[in-house]
Amino acid sequence: MAIVSPDYRLVPESSISHQIDESVAATRWAAAQAHERFGTSRLLLAGTSSGAYLAVTTLLRLRDAAEPGFTSIVGVHLDCGAYDLSGTPSERTSPTAAWCSAAA
């Protein structure tokens, strides 16, 4: 199994949107290169705290785009992320809540 754990630029030097784009690009690269470089096509995404958030958003983007590499991801390790779909009070009242909703 290959593990995708990309380094990413931090806020405020980079936006969250750019971080997600970079995480998706790194995962696409790993899916395309894993067999040749690592001897497997099986990927595991992992992240802690904001890295867990990026792993989740990467999975959602790849799933929603029906990416071929999405099927290479056989597992995720998400540590210390916030995944309550009911959202925090500020997320529930925000007109631009960031990552997903219970309907997603």
Biopython code that builds the backbone (N, CA, C, O; Angstrom):
import numpy as np
from Bio.PDB.StructureBuilder import StructureBuilder

atoms = [
    (1, "MET", "N", (0.848, -1.170, 0.000)),
    (1, "MET", "CA", (0.000, 0.000, 0.000)),
    (1, "MET", "C", (0.894, 1.233, 0.000)),
    (1, "MET", "O", (1.862, 1.299, 0.757)),
    (2, "ALA", "N", (0.580, 2.193, -0.830)),
    (2, "ALA", "CA", (1.272, 3.480, -0.824)),
    (2, "ALA", "C", (0.464, 4.443, 0.043)),
    (2, "ALA", "O", (-0.766, 4.400, 0.049)),
    (3, "ILE", "N", (1.146, 5.291, 0.759)),
    (3, "ILE", "CA", (0.479, 6.266, 1.621)),
    (3, "ILE", "C", (0.707, 7.651, 1.047)),
    (3, "ILE", "O", (1.848, 8.048, 0.806)),
    (4, "VAL", "N", (-0.376, 8.391, 0.828)),
    (4, "VAL", "CA", (-0.297, 9.745, 0.303)),
    (4, "VAL", "C", (-0.445, 10.700, 1.480)),
    (4, "VAL", "O", (-1.503, 10.762, 2.106)),
    (5, "SER", "N", (0.603, 11.436, 1.776)),
    (5, "SER", "CA", (0.568, 12.410, 2.861)),
    (5, "SER", "C", (1.341, 13.646, 2.410)),
    (5, "SER", "O", (2.465, 13.875, 2.857)),
    (6, "PRO", "N", (0.745, 14.439, 1.528)),
    (6, "PRO", "CA", (1.485, 15.560, 0.947)),
    (6, "PRO", "C", (1.699, 16.700, 1.935)),
    (6, "PRO", "O", (0.886, 16.945, 2.826)),
    (7, "ASP", "N", (2.814, 17.380, 1.747)),
    (7, "ASP", "CA", (3.058, 18.617, 2.464)),
    (7, "ASP", "C", (2.263, 19.696, 1.743)),
    (7, "ASP", "O", (2.034, 19.586, 0.539)),
    (8, "TYR", "N", (1.845, 20.720, 2.441)),
    (8, "TYR", "CA", (1.061, 21.765, 1.799)),
    (8, "TYR", "C", (1.409, 23.112, 2.416)),
    (8, "TYR", "O", (1.846, 23.205, 3.563)),
    (9, "ARG", "N", (1.198, 24.150, 1.613)),
    (9, "ARG", "CA", (1.441, 25.504, 2.100)),
    (9, "ARG", "C", (0.376, 25.855, 3.132)),
    (9, "ARG", "O", (-0.759, 25.386, 3.046)),
    (10, "LEU", "N", (0.739, 26.664, 4.088)),
    (10, "LEU", "CA", (-0.159, 26.998, 5.185)),
    (10, "LEU", "C", (-0.854, 28.329, 4.974)),
    (10, "LEU", "O", (-0.355, 29.195, 4.256)),
    (11, "VAL", "N", (-2.006, 28.485, 5.604)),
    (11, "VAL", "CA", (-2.707, 29.758, 5.653)),
    (11, "VAL", "C", (-1.907, 30.647, 6.603)),
    (11, "VAL", "O", (-1.453, 30.110, 7.613)),
    (12, "PRO", "N", (-1.690, 31.907, 6.398)),
    (12, "PRO", "CA", (-2.342, 32.774, 5.430)),
    (12, "PRO", "C", (-1.590, 32.910, 4.112)),
    (12, "PRO", "O", (-2.071, 33.589, 3.205)),
    (13, "GLU", "N", (-0.403, 32.272, 3.980)),
    (13, "GLU", "CA", (0.341, 32.393, 2.727)),
    (13, "GLU", "C", (-0.404, 31.750, 1.558)),
    (13, "GLU", "O", (-0.213, 32.145, 0.408)),
    (14, "SER", "N", (-1.237, 30.778, 1.845)),
    (14, "SER", "CA", (-2.002, 30.069, 0.834)),
    (14, "SER", "C", (-3.445, 29.966, 1.325)),
    (14, "SER", "O", (-3.691, 29.897, 2.529)),
    (15, "SER", "N", (-4.383, 29.957, 0.405)),
    (15, "SER", "CA", (-5.787, 29.831, 0.797)),
    (15, "SER", "C", (-6.149, 28.365, 1.007)),
    (15, "SER", "O", (-5.456, 27.472, 0.520)),
    (16, "ILE", "N", (-7.220, 28.127, 1.722)),
    (16, "ILE", "CA", (-7.701, 26.762, 1.925)),
    (16, "ILE", "C", (-8.030, 26.129, 0.581)),
    (16, "ILE", "O", (-7.755, 24.948, 0.369)),
    (17, "SER", "N", (-8.611, 26.896, -0.323)),
    (17, "SER", "CA", (-8.940, 26.388, -1.648)),
    (17, "SER", "C", (-7.695, 25.880, -2.372)),
    (17, "SER", "O", (-7.727, 24.826, -3.007)),
    (18, "HIS", "N", (-6.594, 26.637, -2.274)),
    (18, "HIS", "CA", (-5.342, 26.207, -2.902)),
    (18, "HIS", "C", (-4.794, 24.959, -2.228)),
    (18, "HIS", "O", (-4.247, 24.081, -2.895)),
    (19, "GLN", "N", (-4.937, 24.875, -0.904)),
    (19, "GLN", "CA", (-4.487, 23.684, -0.197)),
    (19, "GLN", "C", (-5.240, 22.443, -0.687)),
    (19, "GLN", "O", (-4.640, 21.389, -0.899)),
    (20, "ILE", "N", (-6.545, 22.577, -0.863)),
    (20, "ILE", "CA", (-7.349, 21.460, -1.349)),
    (20, "ILE", "C", (-6.932, 21.095, -2.766)),
    (20, "ILE", "O", (-6.767, 19.917, -3.084)),
    (21, "ASP", "N", (-6.761, 22.109, -3.623)),
    (21, "ASP", "CA", (-6.317, 21.854, -4.999)),
    (21, "ASP", "C", (-4.995, 21.088, -5.018)),
    (21, "ASP", "O", (-4.832, 20.149, -5.798)),
    (22, "GLU", "N", (-4.050, 21.486, -4.163)),
    (22, "GLU", "CA", (-2.755, 20.816, -4.109)),
    (22, "GLU", "C", (-2.889, 19.384, -3.594)),
    (22, "GLU", "O", (-2.204, 18.483, -4.077)),
    (23, "SER", "N", (-3.753, 19.178, -2.632)),
    (23, "SER", "CA", (-3.973, 17.840, -2.097)),
    (23, "SER", "C", (-4.598, 16.923, -3.152)),
    (23, "SER", "O", (-4.212, 15.761, -3.281)),
    (24, "VAL", "N", (-5.555, 17.450, -3.897)),
    (24, "VAL", "CA", (-6.174, 16.681, -4.978)),
    (24, "VAL", "C", (-5.124, 16.362, -6.043)),
    (24, "VAL", "O", (-5.055, 15.232, -6.525)),
    (25, "ALA", "N", (-4.312, 17.345, -6.408)),
    (25, "ALA", "CA", (-3.271, 17.117, -7.420)),
    (25, "ALA", "C", (-2.270, 16.061, -6.946)),
    (25, "ALA", "O", (-1.864, 15.203, -7.731)),
    (26, "ALA", "N", (-1.872, 16.113, -5.689)),
    (26, "ALA", "CA", (-0.930, 15.121, -5.157)),
    (26, "ALA", "C", (-1.539, 13.726, -5.168)),
    (26, "ALA", "O", (-0.849, 12.747, -5.453)),
    (27, "THR", "N", (-2.813, 13.631, -4.864)),
    (27, "THR", "CA", (-3.473, 12.330, -4.862)),
    (27, "THR", "C", (-3.641, 11.804, -6.280)),
    (27, "THR", "O", (-3.475, 10.609, -6.524)),
    (28, "ARG", "N", (-3.967, 12.687, -7.213)),
    (28, "ARG", "CA", (-4.042, 12.268, -8.620)),
    (28, "ARG", "C", (-2.684, 11.747, -9.089)),
    (28, "ARG", "O", (-2.607, 10.718, -9.761)),
    (29, "TRP", "N", (-1.618, 12.459, -8.734)),
    (29, "TRP", "CA", (-0.274, 12.027, -9.109)),
    (29, "TRP", "C", (0.017, 10.646, -8.513)),
    (29, "TRP", "O", (0.490, 9.750, -9.213)),
    (30, "ALA", "N", (-0.266, 10.483, -7.234)),
    (30, "ALA", "CA", (0.015, 9.209, -6.572)),
    (30, "ALA", "C", (-0.777, 8.072, -7.206)),
    (30, "ALA", "O", (-0.248, 6.977, -7.393)),
    (31, "ALA", "N", (-2.038, 8.324, -7.535)),
    (31, "ALA", "CA", (-2.858, 7.285, -8.164)),
    (31, "ALA", "C", (-2.288, 6.883, -9.520)),
    (31, "ALA", "O", (-2.307, 5.708, -9.887)),
    (32, "ALA", "N", (-1.782, 7.865, -10.259)),
    (32, "ALA", "CA", (-1.224, 7.588, -11.586)),
    (32, "ALA", "C", (0.147, 6.917, -11.508)),
    (32, "ALA", "O", (0.500, 6.136, -12.391)),
    (33, "GLN", "N", (0.919, 7.210, -10.465)),
    (33, "GLN", "CA", (2.302, 6.748, -10.363)),
    (33, "GLN", "C", (2.514, 5.594, -9.388)),
    (33, "GLN", "O", (3.589, 4.994, -9.379)),
    (34, "ALA", "N", (1.532, 5.274, -8.583)),
    (34, "ALA", "CA", (1.736, 4.340, -7.472)),
    (34, "ALA", "C", (2.244, 2.978, -7.925)),
    (34, "ALA", "O", (3.192, 2.446, -7.347)),
    (35, "HIS", "N", (1.630, 2.417, -8.941)),
    (35, "HIS", "CA", (2.039, 1.071, -9.349)),
    (35, "HIS", "C", (3.498, 1.044, -9.804)),
    (35, "HIS", "O", (4.271, 0.177, -9.395)),
    (36, "GLU", "N", (3.861, 1.999, -10.651)),
    (36, "GLU", "CA", (5.229, 2.043, -11.166)),
    (36, "GLU", "C", (6.252, 2.384, -10.085)),
    (36, "GLU", "O", (7.313, 1.764, -10.016)),
    (37, "ARG", "N", (5.939, 3.363, -9.245)),
    (37, "ARG", "CA", (6.916, 3.839, -8.258)),
    (37, "ARG", "C", (6.923, 3.034, -6.961)),
    (37, "ARG", "O", (7.976, 2.856, -6.347)),
    (38, "PHE", "N", (5.755, 2.547, -6.540)),
    (38, "PHE", "CA", (5.651, 1.895, -5.237)),
    (38, "PHE", "C", (5.282, 0.418, -5.309)),
    (38, "PHE", "O", (5.277, -0.271, -4.288)),
    (39, "GLY", "N", (4.972, -0.076, -6.517)),
    (39, "GLY", "CA", (4.640, -1.471, -6.669)),
    (39, "GLY", "C", (3.238, -1.844, -6.231)),
    (39, "GLY", "O", (2.946, -3.022, -6.021)),
    (40, "THR", "N", (2.377, -0.868, -6.093)),
    (40, "THR", "CA", (0.988, -1.120, -5.711)),
    (40, "THR", "C", (0.110, -0.019, -6.268)),
    (40, "THR", "O", (0.574, 1.093, -6.521)),
    (41, "SER", "N", (-1.146, -0.332, -6.457)),
    (41, "SER", "CA", (-2.111, 0.687, -6.869)),
    (41, "SER", "C", (-3.033, 1.051, -5.719)),
    (41, "SER", "O", (-3.953, 1.850, -5.892)),
    (42, "ARG", "N", (-2.799, 0.477, -4.554)),
    (42, "ARG", "CA", (-3.643, 0.712, -3.376)),
    (42, "ARG", "C", (-3.106, 1.915, -2.602)),
    (42, "ARG", "O", (-1.937, 1.949, -2.217)),
    (43, "LEU", "N", (-3.971, 2.892, -2.381)),
    (43, "LEU", "CA", (-3.576, 4.115, -1.685)),
    (43, "LEU", "C", (-4.318, 4.251, -0.366)),
    (43, "LEU", "O", (-5.467, 3.828, -0.236)),
    (44, "LEU", "N", (-3.645, 4.846, 0.610)),
    (44, "LEU", "CA", (-4.234, 5.221, 1.881)),
    (44, "LEU", "C", (-3.975, 6.707, 2.061)),
    (44, "LEU", "O", (-2.828, 7.148, 1.980)),
    (45, "LEU", "N", (-5.020, 7.483, 2.304)),
    (45, "LEU", "CA", (-4.846, 8.899, 2.622)),
    (45, "LEU", "C", (-4.884, 9.049, 4.130)),
    (45, "LEU", "O", (-5.678, 8.396, 4.807)),
    (46, "ALA", "N", (-4.023, 9.911, 4.653)),
    (46, "ALA", "CA", (-3.971, 10.127, 6.092)),
    (46, "ALA", "C", (-3.799, 11.604, 6.374)),
    (46, "ALA", "O", (-3.205, 12.338, 5.584)),
    (47, "GLY", "N", (-4.324, 12.028, 7.507)),
    (47, "GLY", "CA", (-4.142, 13.413, 7.901)),
    (47, "GLY", "C", (-4.511, 13.615, 9.350)),
    (47, "GLY", "O", (-5.350, 12.904, 9.902)),
    (48, "THR", "N", (-3.874, 14.591, 9.953)),
    (48, "THR", "CA", (-4.160, 14.976, 11.329)),
    (48, "THR", "C", (-4.606, 16.422, 11.342)),
    (48, "THR", "O", (-3.963, 17.284, 10.742)),
    (49, "SER", "N", (-5.703, 16.689, 12.023)),
    (49, "SER", "CA", (-6.259, 18.026, 12.171)),
    (49, "SER", "C", (-6.565, 18.619, 10.795)),
    (49, "SER", "O", (-7.432, 18.103, 10.090)),
    (50, "SER", "N", (-5.875, 19.689, 10.399)),
    (50, "SER", "CA", (-6.178, 20.284, 9.092)),
    (50, "SER", "C", (-5.830, 19.326, 7.960)),
    (50, "SER", "O", (-6.451, 19.379, 6.898)),
    (51, "GLY", "N", (-4.848, 18.453, 8.166)),
    (51, "GLY", "CA", (-4.529, 17.439, 7.167)),
    (51, "GLY", "C", (-5.669, 16.448, 6.995)),
    (51, "GLY", "O", (-5.899, 15.952, 5.892)),
    (52, "ALA", "N", (-6.387, 16.153, 8.081)),
    (52, "ALA", "CA", (-7.557, 15.281, 7.994)),
    (52, "ALA", "C", (-8.659, 15.965, 7.191)),
    (52, "ALA", "O", (-9.341, 15.328, 6.388)),
    (53, "TYR", "N", (-8.826, 17.249, 7.411)),
    (53, "TYR", "CA", (-9.801, 18.029, 6.640)),
    (53, "TYR", "C", (-9.448, 17.970, 5.150)),
    (53, "TYR", "O", (-10.323, 17.776, 4.307)),
    (54, "LEU", "N", (-8.161, 18.139, 4.835)),
    (54, "LEU", "CA", (-7.742, 18.084, 3.431)),
    (54, "LEU", "C", (-7.950, 16.693, 2.840)),
    (54, "LEU", "O", (-8.321, 16.571, 1.672)),
    (55, "ALA", "N", (-7.721, 15.657, 3.617)),
    (55, "ALA", "CA", (-7.958, 14.298, 3.123)),
    (55, "ALA", "C", (-9.438, 14.096, 2.807)),
    (55, "ALA", "O", (-9.780, 13.519, 1.776)),
    (56, "VAL", "N", (-10.314, 14.569, 3.691)),
    (56, "VAL", "CA", (-11.758, 14.431, 3.458)),
    (56, "VAL", "C", (-12.186, 15.217, 2.225)),
    (56, "VAL", "O", (-12.910, 14.691, 1.380)),
    (57, "THR", "N", (-11.754, 16.452, 2.112)),
    (57, "THR", "CA", (-12.158, 17.253, 0.959)),
    (57, "THR", "C", (-11.576, 16.690, -0.337)),
    (57, "THR", "O", (-12.207, 16.775, -1.390)),
    (58, "THR", "N", (-10.383, 16.120, -0.260)),
    (58, "THR", "CA", (-9.802, 15.460, -1.433)),
    (58, "THR", "C", (-10.661, 14.274, -1.849)),
    (58, "THR", "O", (-10.963, 14.104, -3.030)),
    (59, "LEU", "N", (-11.050, 13.461, -0.888)),
    (59, "LEU", "CA", (-11.918, 12.317, -1.200)),
    (59, "LEU", "C", (-13.232, 12.769, -1.827)),
    (59, "LEU", "O", (-13.692, 12.181, -2.806)),
    (60, "LEU", "N", (-13.828, 13.805, -1.268)),
    (60, "LEU", "CA", (-15.098, 14.293, -1.806)),
    (60, "LEU", "C", (-14.935, 14.820, -3.228)),
    (60, "LEU", "O", (-15.772, 14.548, -4.089)),
    (61, "ARG", "N", (-13.873, 15.564, -3.478)),
    (61, "ARG", "CA", (-13.648, 16.083, -4.836)),
    (61, "ARG", "C", (-13.433, 14.966, -5.839)),
    (61, "ARG", "O", (-14.007, 14.985, -6.928)),
    (62, "LEU", "N", (-12.609, 13.994, -5.475)),
    (62, "LEU", "CA", (-12.350, 12.884, -6.387)),
    (62, "LEU", "C", (-13.608, 12.054, -6.615)),
    (62, "LEU", "O", (-13.878, 11.623, -7.736)),
    (63, "ARG", "N", (-14.370, 11.833, -5.562)),
    (63, "ARG", "CA", (-15.624, 11.088, -5.706)),
    (63, "ARG", "C", (-16.590, 11.833, -6.605)),
    (63, "ARG", "O", (-17.162, 11.246, -7.523)),
    (64, "ASP", "N", (-16.778, 13.111, -6.355)),
    (64, "ASP", "CA", (-17.752, 13.900, -7.121)),
    (64, "ASP", "C", (-17.355, 14.053, -8.584)),
    (64, "ASP", "O", (-18.218, 14.203, -9.449)),
    (65, "ALA", "N", (-16.046, 14.015, -8.867)),
    (65, "ALA", "CA", (-15.570, 14.129, -10.244)),
    (65, "ALA", "C", (-15.490, 12.758, -10.918)),
    (65, "ALA", "O", (-15.096, 12.663, -12.081)),
    (66, "ALA", "N", (-15.860, 11.707, -10.204)),
    (66, "ALA", "CA", (-15.781, 10.330, -10.722)),
    (66, "ALA", "C", (-14.389, 10.039, -11.269)),
    (66, "ALA", "O", (-14.241, 9.456, -12.343)),
    (67, "GLU", "N", (-13.369, 10.452, -10.516)),
    (67, "GLU", "CA", (-11.978, 10.259, -10.913)),
    (67, "GLU", "C", (-11.618, 8.780, -10.931)),
    (67, "GLU", "O", (-11.987, 8.049, -10.011)),
    (68, "PRO", "N", (-10.909, 8.326, -11.954)),
    (68, "PRO", "CA", (-10.472, 6.934, -11.972)),
    (68, "PRO", "C", (-9.596, 6.582, -10.766)),
    (68, "PRO", "O", (-9.681, 5.470, -10.245)),
    (69, "GLY", "N", (-8.759, 7.519, -10.320)),
    (69, "GLY", "CA", (-7.876, 7.273, -9.183)),
    (69, "GLY", "C", (-8.603, 7.086, -7.869)),
    (69, "GLY", "O", (-8.031, 6.559, -6.915)),
    (70, "PHE", "N", (-9.854, 7.508, -7.805)),
    (70, "PHE", "CA", (-10.624, 7.382, -6.564)),
    (70, "PHE", "C", (-10.733, 5.922, -6.142)),
    (70, "PHE", "O", (-10.710, 5.621, -4.949)),
    (71, "THR", "N", (-10.850, 5.016, -7.100)),
    (71, "THR", "CA", (-10.996, 3.599, -6.764)),
    (71, "THR", "C", (-9.691, 3.001, -6.238)),
    (71, "THR", "O", (-9.704, 1.900, -5.689)),
    (72, "SER", "N", (-8.572, 3.698, -6.394)),
    (72, "SER", "CA", (-7.300, 3.231, -5.843)),
    (72, "SER", "C", (-7.203, 3.474, -4.346)),
    (72, "SER", "O", (-6.383, 2.856, -3.667)),
    (73, "ILE", "N", (-8.029, 4.363, -3.832)),
    (73, "ILE", "CA", (-7.983, 4.698, -2.405)),
    (73, "ILE", "C", (-8.749, 3.631, -1.632)),
    (73, "ILE", "O", (-9.971, 3.518, -1.736)),
    (74, "VAL", "N", (-8.004, 2.855, -0.859)),
    (74, "VAL", "CA", (-8.618, 1.740, -0.140)),
    (74, "VAL", "C", (-8.857, 2.054, 1.330)),
    (74, "VAL", "O", (-9.488, 1.266, 2.035)),
    (75, "GLY", "N", (-8.361, 3.191, 1.799)),
    (75, "GLY", "CA", (-8.575, 3.543, 3.189)),
    (75, "GLY", "C", (-8.131, 4.949, 3.494)),
    (75, "GLY", "O", (-7.392, 5.572, 2.732)),
    (76, "VAL", "N", (-8.599, 5.437, 4.628)),
    (76, "VAL", "CA", (-8.193, 6.756, 5.113)),
    (76, "VAL", "C", (-7.967, 6.664, 6.624)),
    (76, "VAL", "O", (-8.604, 5.877, 7.324)),
    (77, "HIS", "N", (-7.053, 7.485, 7.090)),
    (77, "HIS", "CA", (-6.825, 7.630, 8.525)),
    (77, "HIS", "C", (-7.007, 9.110, 8.829)),
    (77, "HIS", "O", (-6.180, 9.934, 8.440)),
    (78, "LEU", "N", (-8.078, 9.443, 9.516)),
    (78, "LEU", "CA", (-8.415, 10.828, 9.813)),
    (78, "LEU", "C", (-8.311, 11.029, 11.322)),
    (78, "LEU", "O", (-9.107, 10.477, 12.082)),
    (79, "ASP", "N", (-7.345, 11.806, 11.746)),
    (79, "ASP", "CA", (-7.073, 12.000, 13.158)),
    (79, "ASP", "C", (-7.331, 13.453, 13.557)),
    (79, "ASP", "O", (-6.793, 14.376, 12.944)),
    (80, "CYS", "N", (-8.135, 13.647, 14.560)),
    (80, "CYS", "CA", (-8.390, 14.974, 15.140)),
    (80, "CYS", "C", (-9.074, 15.939, 14.173)),
    (80, "CYS", "O", (-8.790, 17.137, 14.195)),
    (81, "GLY", "N", (-9.945, 15.449, 13.349)),
    (81, "GLY", "CA", (-10.690, 16.321, 12.448)),
    (81, "GLY", "C", (-12.075, 16.595, 13.010)),
    (81, "GLY", "O", (-12.535, 15.905, 13.920)),
    (82, "ALA", "N", (-12.723, 17.588, 12.472)),
    (82, "ALA", "CA", (-14.092, 17.936, 12.879)),
    (82, "ALA", "C", (-15.042, 17.441, 11.802)),
    (82, "ALA", "O", (-15.066, 17.987, 10.699)),
    (83, "TYR", "N", (-15.832, 16.408, 12.109)),
    (83, "TYR", "CA", (-16.665, 15.783, 11.094)),
    (83, "TYR", "C", (-18.141, 15.747, 11.457)),
    (83, "TYR", "O", (-18.904, 14.981, 10.868)),
    (84, "ASP", "N", (-18.550, 16.558, 12.408)),
    (84, "ASP", "CA", (-19.956, 16.586, 12.808)),
    (84, "ASP", "C", (-20.748, 17.287, 11.711)),
    (84, "ASP", "O", (-20.627, 18.499, 11.536)),
    (85, "LEU", "N", (-21.563, 16.525, 10.968)),
    (85, "LEU", "CA", (-22.294, 17.096, 9.841)),
    (85, "LEU", "C", (-23.361, 18.103, 10.256)),
    (85, "LEU", "O", (-23.874, 18.843, 9.417)),
    (86, "SER", "N", (-23.698, 18.136, 11.545)),
    (86, "SER", "CA", (-24.649, 19.165, 11.983)),
    (86, "SER", "C", (-23.960, 20.523, 12.062)),
    (86, "SER", "O", (-24.629, 21.556, 12.113)),
    (87, "GLY", "N", (-22.636, 20.530, 12.072)),
    (87, "GLY", "CA", (-21.871, 21.768, 12.028)),
    (87, "GLY", "C", (-21.796, 22.485, 13.358)),
    (87, "GLY", "O", (-22.593, 22.245, 14.265)),
    (88, "THR", "N", (-20.821, 23.367, 13.451)),
    (88, "THR", "CA", (-20.702, 24.216, 14.624)),
    (88, "THR", "C", (-21.726, 25.332, 14.498)),
    (88, "THR", "O", (-22.273, 25.539, 13.414)),
    (89, "PRO", "N", (-22.001, 26.060, 15.585)),
    (89, "PRO", "CA", (-22.957, 27.174, 15.470)),
    (89, "PRO", "C", (-22.587, 28.175, 14.379)),
    (89, "PRO", "O", (-23.464, 28.664, 13.667)),
    (90, "SER", "N", (-21.297, 28.484, 14.238)),
    (90, "SER", "CA", (-20.904, 29.445, 13.206)),
    (90, "SER", "C", (-21.092, 28.870, 11.806)),
    (90, "SER", "O", (-21.422, 29.603, 10.874)),
    (91, "GLU", "N", (-20.882, 27.555, 11.650)),
    (91, "GLU", "CA", (-21.118, 26.944, 10.338)),
    (91, "GLU", "C", (-22.604, 26.935, 9.989)),
    (91, "GLU", "O", (-22.972, 27.162, 8.836)),
    (92, "ARG", "N", (-23.456, 26.674, 10.979)),
    (92, "ARG", "CA", (-24.900, 26.607, 10.717)),
    (92, "ARG", "C", (-25.475, 27.969, 10.332)),
    (92, "ARG", "O", (-26.454, 28.034, 9.588)),
    (93, "THR", "N", (-24.887, 29.046, 10.823)),
    (93, "THR", "CA", (-25.414, 30.378, 10.515)),
    (93, "THR", "C", (-24.688, 31.060, 9.359)),
    (93, "THR", "O", (-25.089, 32.140, 8.924)),
    (94, "SER", "N", (-23.620, 30.434, 8.859)),
    (94, "SER", "CA", (-22.845, 31.033, 7.774)),
    (94, "SER", "C", (-23.506, 30.770, 6.428)),
    (94, "SER", "O", (-23.889, 29.636, 6.143)),
    (95, "PRO", "N", (-23.648, 31.809, 5.588)),
    (95, "PRO", "CA", (-24.187, 31.585, 4.246)),
    (95, "PRO", "C", (-23.170, 30.920, 3.322)),
    (95, "PRO", "O", (-23.525, 30.502, 2.220)),
    (96, "THR", "N", (-21.917, 30.816, 3.750)),
    (96, "THR", "CA", (-20.866, 30.221, 2.909)),
    (96, "THR", "C", (-20.145, 29.093, 3.638)),
    (96, "THR", "O", (-18.916, 29.021, 3.601)),
    (97, "ALA", "N", (-20.890, 28.214, 4.299)),
    (97, "ALA", "CA", (-20.261, 27.094, 5.002)),
    (97, "ALA", "C", (-19.346, 26.348, 4.044)),
    (97, "ALA", "O", (-19.691, 26.150, 2.879)),
    (98, "ALA", "N", (-18.190, 25.938, 4.524)),
    (98, "ALA", "CA", (-17.092, 25.540, 3.661)),
    (98, "ALA", "C", (-17.181, 24.133, 3.042)),
    (98, "ALA", "O", (-17.050, 24.030, 1.823)),
    (99, "TRP", "N", (-17.388, 23.077, 3.780)),
    (99, "TRP", "CA", (-17.000, 21.796, 3.196)),
    (99, "TRP", "C", (-18.124, 20.877, 2.802)),
    (99, "TRP", "O", (-18.049, 20.331, 1.701)),
    (100, "CYS", "N", (-19.132, 20.653, 3.561)),
    (100, "CYS", "CA", (-20.208, 19.797, 3.114)),
    (100, "CYS", "C", (-21.419, 19.976, 4.016)),
    (100, "CYS", "O", (-21.354, 20.641, 5.050)),
    (101, "SER", "N", (-22.497, 19.384, 3.612)),
    (101, "SER", "CA", (-23.703, 19.444, 4.407)),
    (101, "SER", "C", (-24.229, 18.029, 4.593)),
    (101, "SER", "O", (-23.750, 17.099, 3.944)),
    (102, "ALA", "N", (-25.196, 17.860, 5.462)),
    (102, "ALA", "CA", (-25.760, 16.544, 5.701)),
    (102, "ALA", "C", (-26.401, 15.978, 4.431)),
    (102, "ALA", "O", (-26.565, 14.764, 4.309)),
    (103, "ALA", "N", (-26.761, 16.845, 3.493)),
    (103, "ALA", "CA", (-27.380, 16.405, 2.244)),
    (103, "ALA", "C", (-26.355, 15.952, 1.217)),
    (103, "ALA", "O", (-26.714, 15.335, 0.214)),
    (104, "ALA", "N", (-25.065, 16.255, 1.460)),
    (104, "ALA", "CA", (-24.006, 15.912, 0.495)),
    (104, "ALA", "C", (-23.789, 14.424, 0.400)),
    (104, "ALA", "O", (-22.936, 13.972, -0.364)),
]
sb = StructureBuilder()
sb.init_structure("model")
sb.init_model(0)
sb.init_chain("A")
sb.init_seg("    ")
for serial, (resi, resn, name, xyz) in enumerate(atoms, 1):
    if name == "N":
        sb.init_residue(resn, " ", resi, " ")
    sb.init_atom(name, np.array(xyz, "f"), 0.0, 1.0, " ", f" {name:<3s}", serial, name[0])
structure = sb.get_structure()
